[in-house]
């Protein structure tokens, strides 16, 4: 899956978020309390590319929360259910074959590694609801540090975060069809980078 521009997950791919750096992320001071991820309203779309085309689909958030005190995110977590991977551009047996292959050990080994996780280590404000997010993404048994731009807004009892994140699968030992691991693949190459397009909605539980 070829290197493609960051379009702005996940907050990802997929992911647990925790260990936010106090003071690094500022929202209006009235924003406080525990914000639980609304998994029905939140979405994670994926896009992968190969020499001969591309595939798109979705994966579901399993759970998550954010802790906010005086407008500063002080903690939180969320995970992605890797077994929920779907495909949107194929039909019937072709779609089933692709989805089952993505779940297999060739790719994400969902039976052994059912969840992907993301841990934020730092968030930097860029102004006008724009932020740069730094953190640790865990896929399978591998954790790598990533960074990406995100738009984060407070609206009533909800926080909405949107981001598009490029993930290099070769860094997580996802080898199938990768020219980073295999030679002479020709038009069978699947590019290492894939895109996660994330909209995260978290709602206030305590209201204080």
Phi and psi in degrees as a GROMACS rama.xvg file:
@    title "Ramachandran Plot"
@    xaxis  label "Phi"
@    yaxis  label "Psi"
@TYPE xy
-61.0365  149.628  UNK-2
-60.9886  121.111  UNK-3
-125.37  156.451  UNK-4
-63.464  144.156  UNK-5
-70.0401  120.713  UNK-6
-91.2968  -3.80874  UNK-7
159.203  2.79147  UNK-10
13.7721  91.1153  UNK-11
-99.3766  135.861  UNK-16
-111.093  125.863  UNK-17
-158.129  177.4  UNK-18
58.1048  52.2382  UNK-19
-74.1832  142.509  UNK-20
-77.9126  116.122  UNK-21
-57.531  139.098  UNK-22
84.4359  -9.28254  UNK-23
-87.1555  -14.4626  UNK-24
-134.782  112.701  UNK-25
-115.884  123.66  UNK-26
-113.719  174.848  UNK-27
-52.0681  141.11  UNK-28
-60.041  -25.5419  UNK-29
-71.0531  -12.5508  UNK-30
-80.2104  110.841  UNK-31
-144.885  162.592  UNK-32
103.328  -167.629  UNK-33
-96.0008  124.806  UNK-34
-109.569  111.31  UNK-35
-89.239  136.387  UNK-36
-65.5717  127.152  UNK-37
-85.2416  97.169  UNK-38
-67.6429  -23.9067  UNK-39
-76.7086  -31.2425  UNK-40
-90.7538  -20.0104  UNK-41
-86.0993  147.642  UNK-42
-136.72  149.161  UNK-43
-133.693  113.101  UNK-44
-104.905  144.394  UNK-45
-122.519  154.844  UNK-46
-142.479  126.091  UNK-47
-123.4  145.864  UNK-48
-123.112  150.808  UNK-49
-137.854  174.452  UNK-50
-56.9992  -37.9681  UNK-51
-96.5599  5.14538  UNK-52
157.456  -151.188  UNK-53
-152.747  163.027  UNK-54
-133.57  150.168  UNK-55
-133.221  157.028  UNK-56
-173.921  -157.708  UNK-57
-143.98  165.528  UNK-58
-148.319  150.664  UNK-59
-100.941  143.715  UNK-60
-73.4465  136.593  UNK-61
-90.6953  -41.7679  UNK-62
-169.28  170.494  UNK-63
167.472  161.584  UNK-64
-158.435  158.044  UNK-65
-127.384  140.216  UNK-66
-107.235  125.931  UNK-67
-127.099  130.858  UNK-68
-131.858  119.193  UNK-69
51.973  42.9232  UNK-70
80.5974  6.05366  UNK-71
-119  127.38  UNK-72
-70.3638  122.941  UNK-73
-114.158  -5.1721  UNK-74
177.514  174.641  UNK-75
153.628  172.134  UNK-76
-160.929  150.519  UNK-77
-157.971  157.069  UNK-78
-134.072  155.269  UNK-79
-111.866  135.036  UNK-80
-84.646  100.624  UNK-81
-67.27  -22.9206  UNK-82
-71.8131  -10.9385  UNK-83
-89.9856  7.25357  UNK-84
-54.0881  131.925  UNK-85
-129.499  165.587  UNK-86
-123.947  140.439  UNK-87
-110.772  -8.49981  UNK-88
-109.112  -6.12444  UNK-89
-114.413  170.414  UNK-90
-131.661  156.445  UNK-91
55.2563  -135.198  UNK-92
-64.7704  -28.2706  UNK-93
-68.4416  -41.3513  UNK-94
-65.0728  -45.0739  UNK-95
-61.5663  -39.6975  UNK-96
-63.6661  -43.4083  UNK-97
-65.1112  -47.72  UNK-98
-61.2667  -44.2211  UNK-99
-64.3549  -35.3184  UNK-100
-67.6445  -41.9708  UNK-101
-62.1715  -32.898  UNK-102
-79.7886  -15.5656  UNK-103
-76.4418  175.523  UNK-104
-67.3411  -17.5153  UNK-105
-61.3555  -31.7269  UNK-106
-118.04  -93.0766  UNK-107
-102.526  -1.54458  UNK-108
48.1389  54.072  UNK-109
-61.0287  -33.8955  UNK-110
-61.5219  -40.6912  UNK-111
-86.9831  -31.5086  UNK-112
-125.036  76.2646  UNK-113
-72.2526  -17.4458  UNK-114
-125.973  145.042  UNK-115
-108.206  150.037  UNK-116
-134.687  150.956  UNK-117
-134.82  131.724  UNK-118
-121.212  117.251  UNK-119
-81.1411  133.021  UNK-120
-107.238  -24.2388  UNK-121
-161.566  143.232  UNK-122
-132.046  128.103  UNK-123
-115.014  128.195  UNK-124
-73.7967  135.218  UNK-125
-110.064  1.25861  UNK-126
89.2648  153.776  UNK-127
55.2638  46.368  UNK-128
68.28  11.4011  UNK-129
-102.372  136.977  UNK-130
-138.08  157.136  UNK-131
-111.496  126.999  UNK-132
-108.462  130.777  UNK-133
-118.217  139.458  UNK-134
-177.46  -173.417  UNK-135
-113.329  120.726  UNK-136
-102.953  127.699  UNK-137
-112.251  120.183  UNK-138
-127.437  131.251  UNK-139
57.6975  -127.492  UNK-140
-105.095  14.4831  UNK-141
-116.188  135.836  UNK-142
-116.41  129.665  UNK-143
-132.196  146.9  UNK-144
-80.7922  134.914  UNK-145
-133.709  166.543  UNK-146
-144.218  151.912  UNK-147
-163.223  155.735  UNK-148
-80.8544  149.443  UNK-149
-145.933  151.588  UNK-150
-107.088  123.938  UNK-151
-130.138  126.241  UNK-152
-132.067  147.71  UNK-153
-104.341  132.467  UNK-154
-143.808  101.828  UNK-155
63.5341  -122.876  UNK-156
-93.7158  14.1801  UNK-157
-126.251  147.658  UNK-158
-110.795  135.046  UNK-159
-121.23  124.948  UNK-160
-120.892  131.134  UNK-161
-128.063  139.636  UNK-162
-157.297  149.751  UNK-163
-122.088  122.167  UNK-164
-124.512  130.94  UNK-165
-93.1934  127.056  UNK-166
-118.181  129.831  UNK-167
-89.8579  103.492  UNK-168
-63.5925  -27.645  UNK-169
-64.2656  -24.3938  UNK-170
-72.4718  -13.1196  UNK-171
-113.291  19.5738  UNK-172
61.2182  34.1002  UNK-173
-96.3665  96.6083  UNK-174
-97.8571  -22.7455  UNK-175
-55.7176  125.444  UNK-176
67.9944  16.351  UNK-177
-93.7134  127.288  UNK-178
-71.9805  -9.69419  UNK-179
-72.4606  -20.766  UNK-180
-117.362  -26.6965  UNK-181
-127.531  141.49  UNK-182
-96.7875  162.373  UNK-183
57.4826  40.0128  UNK-184
-82.9037  -19.2177  UNK-185
57.7473  -132.142  UNK-186
-81.5967  10.3802  UNK-187
-90.6871  -0.557499  UNK-188
-65.1722  132.167  UNK-189
-108.605  123.661  UNK-190
-66.6553  147.606  UNK-191
-66.9829  -38.5752  UNK-192
-82.8532  135.954  UNK-193
-128.14  158.811  UNK-194
-107.53  135.545  UNK-195
-113.869  124.045  UNK-196
-111.031  109.383  UNK-197
-116.563  135.772  UNK-198
-124.128  116.166  UNK-199
-110.939  123.689  UNK-200
-114.13  124.465  UNK-201
-126.58  132.54  UNK-202
-112.458  145.977  UNK-203
-71.7152  130.573  UNK-204
-92.3157  -39.9271  UNK-205
-97.7688  -26.3563  UNK-206
66.6575  26.9032  UNK-207
